[in-house]
Amino acid sequence: MPHETPIYNRLVLEQGDVPADVRGVAQRLARELESVIRPMPLQPPVNVGAAQRGVTFRPGI
């Protein structure tokens, strides 16, 4: 395991725990994006031209 090697421990002392830092930033960004980008409820497609003319869609007719 890399956390138990002297070279890894030395790098962590010199440079910080970069993998842990990156993981933390990635998790924070994922949470922020999740709060901003929420799935929209599914709705039937709307014919914009017909909607502007007051025409409504009636399935089965």
C-alpha positions as CSV (number, residue, x, y, z in Angstrom):
1,M,0.0,0.0,0.0
2,P,1.5,3.4,-1.0
3,H,0.7,5.0,2.3
4,E,3.1,2.7,4.1
5,T,6.1,3.4,1.9
6,P,8.9,5.8,3.0
7,I,8.9,7.5,-0.4
8,Y,5.2,8.2,-0.2
9,N,5.4,9.5,3.4
10,R,8.3,11.8,2.4
11,L,6.3,13.2,-0.6
12,V,3.3,13.8,1.6
13,L,5.5,15.7,4.1
14,E,7.1,17.8,1.3
15,Q,4.1,18.3,-1.0
16,G,1.0,17.5,1.1
17,D,-1.4,14.6,0.4
18,V,-2.3,15.5,-3.1
19,P,-4.6,12.5,-3.8
20,A,-6.6,13.3,-0.7
21,D,-6.7,17.0,-1.6
22,V,-7.9,16.2,-5.1
23,R,-10.5,13.7,-3.8
24,G,-11.8,16.4,-1.4
25,V,-12.1,19.0,-4.1
26,A,-13.8,16.5,-6.4
27,Q,-16.4,15.6,-3.7
28,R,-17.1,19.3,-2.9
29,L,-17.6,20.1,-6.6
30,A,-19.9,17.1,-7.0
31,R,-22.0,18.3,-4.1
32,E,-22.1,21.8,-5.5
33,L,-23.1,20.6,-9.0
34,E,-25.7,18.3,-7.6
35,S,-27.4,21.3,-5.8
36,V,-27.3,23.4,-9.0
37,I,-28.1,20.8,-11.7
38,R,-31.2,19.0,-10.7
39,P,-33.1,16.8,-13.2
40,M,-36.1,18.5,-14.6
41,P,-39.4,16.5,-14.4
42,L,-40.3,14.8,-17.6
43,Q,-42.9,16.7,-19.6
44,P,-44.4,16.0,-23.0
45,P,-42.8,17.9,-25.9
46,V,-44.4,21.2,-26.7
47,N,-45.0,22.4,-30.2
48,V,-43.9,26.0,-29.7
49,G,-45.6,27.3,-32.8
50,A,-48.9,25.7,-31.9
51,A,-48.7,26.8,-28.3
52,Q,-48.3,30.4,-29.5
53,R,-51.4,30.1,-31.7
54,G,-53.4,28.7,-28.7
55,V,-53.6,25.2,-30.1
56,T,-53.5,22.5,-27.5
57,F,-52.3,18.9,-27.9
58,R,-55.1,16.4,-27.4
59,P,-53.8,12.8,-27.5
60,G,-56.0,10.3,-29.3
61,I,-57.9,12.8,-31.4
